[in-house]
């Protein structure tokens, strides 16, 4: 617990220290912390440079009655933006902006629950003179009752293997370009990571041609997030994405997940409609900001 003379935000570059300190808090509300949970699990499994060459930074907000004496958390994996968990008030976001700005940190952006991300972006602008612009808005969904679409397209799902690496990397690149190019990981490394734990599923036509992909994060804190879902442009509108999403969602439930989650782009009514039809229900909205000097 921090004393009155210590900053409430406590920073570390030690992943194990962060996980030990933040675990109870993050696990107490896994859905709103899904991004932090999946990133830290990937860092644990693949090493601190899984998302790039920069040294990650972690932080917890001490006090406030949260799990383990923690009431907020962030993960930063340069060169990407800050992943910030939901905060109870804007003052905590302002304090974090002050701590990072005073330390000379150069943030390219922030992503988090809508109100929290907005509060931090505003504080960062005031303290650094950077300009914050909305990169994209997302909605987090949680699976209720899985309802496969009817009719389902012909074909079937299979977990991608090492033989699919080139295809996965290409589709990952195309997916990231379609959503604005905020890739968290180099395409080949992403493919290797997903293949290692069975985290990408392909939907194939009866002749064995892959036509869509649905990924899933590792299960942590009882939650699995479906990500990404991609169908090449020429193959859309045939139900492949929905079928792949159903297959991955069903597999997550069969593996014991308590919650199956996914994010959608709020500017894409097609995907938002699709996921609701197969049983996903809105949880809350998230925003990603870019910072420019």
N, C-alpha and C positions, 0 to 999 in steps of 0.2 A: 504494500500500500504506500502510495506517495504521501510525503508530509506536505504541509501547507507551503513549504519553501521550494518544493520540487515541482517541475512541470507535470501536469496530469498525463500528457502524452510521453510515453517511454519507448524509445527507439532501440532497435538492435539489428545487427546483421547476421545473427545466429538463428538459423531456422529452428533448431531443436528448442532453443530457449523460447522463441515465439510460440511454437506449437504447445509447449508445456504451459505457458502462461495463458494463451488465448483459447485453448481447446474447449474448455467447459463452456465458455461464452459462445463460441462459434457453433458448437454442437447444440446449444440450447435453442437455437433458431436457425436450422440449416438452410431453409429456403432463401431468406434474404441474404444469407452469407454464402450462397452456393459458389460464387466466383472465387472468393477467398479460399474456400475449402478445396476446390478443384485445383487452383493454382498451387497452393502449398502442398497438396498431395503429389502433384507432378514434380515439384521441386524435390520432394523427399525421394521419389522413385527414380528420377532421371538426373538429379544433380542441380546445383544452384544456377547453372548457366543454361538450363533447358530452354529459356525464353530469349536468350541473347547473351552477349558478352559482359554486360554490366552486372555489378554486384547488387543483389536484391537488398532491400531495406524493409523492415517490418516494424509495426508499432501497435501498442495497445493504449487505450484510454483507461487510466486507473480510476477506481471509485465508481460511484453511481449505482451500486447495488446489482451490477450484472454478474454473470456466472464467473466464479473465481476472482471476484473483486475487479472485473473488467467490464466496461460498458461501451467499448468501441474498438475497432481494429482496422488496420490497413495493410496492404501488401503492395510493394512497388518493385517491379522487375524491369529496370532500364534495358532498352530504350523506350519501353512502353509507358503508358500513363499509369497513374496511381489508381489502384483498386481499393475503394473506400467502402467499408460497411456502413449500414444505416446508423445515424447518430440521433440522439434524442432532441438536440437543439442546435441552433446555428453557432452558439458560442464555442462549442467543441470543434466545429469546423474552422472557425476563426483562429482558435488556439493552435490547431495543427498547421494551418497555413503560416502562422507566425513562426513556429518551431522550424519548419522546413525552409522558409524564406530566409530566416536569420542564419541558418546553416549553409546558405548559398546553394541549395538544391535547385536544379533546373528541371522542372517538370514539363513534359510535353502535353499533359492533359490529366483528366480525372474521370473516372467512371463510378457510378454508384446509384443508389436509390434516388429518385427524382429530387426530393427536397434537400437531401444531404449533398448531392453533387452540385446543385445550384448554390447552396450556401458556401461550399468550399470554393467553387469557381469565382463567386463574388469576392470572397476574402482574398483569394490569390491575386485577382486583378487589382484590388486596393493596395495590397502589400508589395506587389512586384511591378505593376504597370503593364503586365502582360494583358493581351486581349483574349478573352474566352469566347469561343463560338461552339454552338452545338454541332457535334459531328453526326450523331444519330440518337434516336430515342427507341427504347426497347420496352417490351412488356414481358414480365415473368409469368409463366403459366405453371399450374400444378395439375397433374393427372387426377381426374376423378374416376369415373367408370369408363374403362377403355371400350370404345365403340368402333369396331372396324368398319370402314366404308363399304357400301354395297352398290354395285358389284365391285369386287376386288380385281385388279388387273391380273392377267395371267402371268404365271411365273412364280418365283419364290425368293426367299431371303437366304443369304449365307454370310457368315463372318469373314471379313477380308483377311487374307494371308500375305506373306512376304511376296508372293507372286503378283500381288495387286499393288505393290508399292508405287510404281510409276503412275498408275491410274489414280490412286488416292492423292498423291502429291499434285497432280494436274488439277483434279477436281477441287482440292483444297484451295489452290491458287485462284481458280475461276470463282469459287464461292466468295473468297475474301474480296476479290475485285467487284463482285456484284453487290457487296454490302459496304463498300467504301474503302477497302484496303487496309483495315486495322488488324492485320494478322498478328496474333500473339506469338507465333512460332514459325520458323522457316518451314516451307512445305515438306521437304524431305524428312526433316526431324519430326514434324507432326505425324507423318505417315509411319515412321519407325515407332514413335511412342504409342500410337493407336494399335498397330499390329502387335506390339509386345503384350498387350493385355486384352486383345479382342475388342477394341473400342471403335471399330468401324464395321458397318454392315452394308452389304450391297444387295439391291433388288435386281434380279436377273429375269429376262424374258425366258420362255421355255427352251430357246436354243442356247441359253447360257450367256447371253450378252448383258453385261451390266448396264443399267439404265438410270439408276439413282443410288444415292448414298445417304445413310443416316449414321451419325456417330453417337457415342455416349462417353461421358466422363467415367472415371473410376468411382466406385461406390465409396462414399465417406460420410460419416455421420448419418447413415441410413438413407442418403439421397443420391440419386443419379440424375445427371442432366443430359438430355438429348441435344447433341450439338456436334457438328453442323448437320443440316439436312440440305441436300443439293441434288438437283436434276439438271442436266445440260439443257440449254434453252430450246433446242430443237425437239426435245423429248417431253416437254412440259404439257400439262393439261390431260394426261392419260392416267392419273392416279398413282403414279410410281412413288412420289414423295410420301403420300399418305400411307401407302402400303409399307414402305421402308420404316416410317416412323412408328407404325403399329407394331412391326416386328421387333424393333429395338425396345419399345415401351414394354411389350409383353415379356421380353427376355429380362429386362431390369426387374420387373415384378417377380418373375420366376426365380431370380437370383436373390430375392429377399429384400429389395429396396422398399423402404417405408414411404418414400416420396419420389416421384418421377417428375422432373421439371424440364422446362425449355424456355428459351428467350425467342421472341419474334421482333422483327423490325416493325415499328408502329406505322410506318408508311407503306406497308405491304398488306393490303386488305385480304389478298388471296390466302397468304399463309395464316393470318390471324383467323380467318374463317375456317380454314381446313383444320387447324388444331382444335378449335372449339367443337367442330363436328365429330371429332374422334374422341372427345372426352376431356380435353384440357380446359381448365378454368383460370381466369385471371387472378393473380396474386397482388402485384404492384408494378409500377412503372419505374424504369431506370433511364438515366441519361449519360451519354459520354460527351465530354467537352474536350476540344483541342485548345491549347494555349500557344499563342504566338506573341513574340516581342515586337 
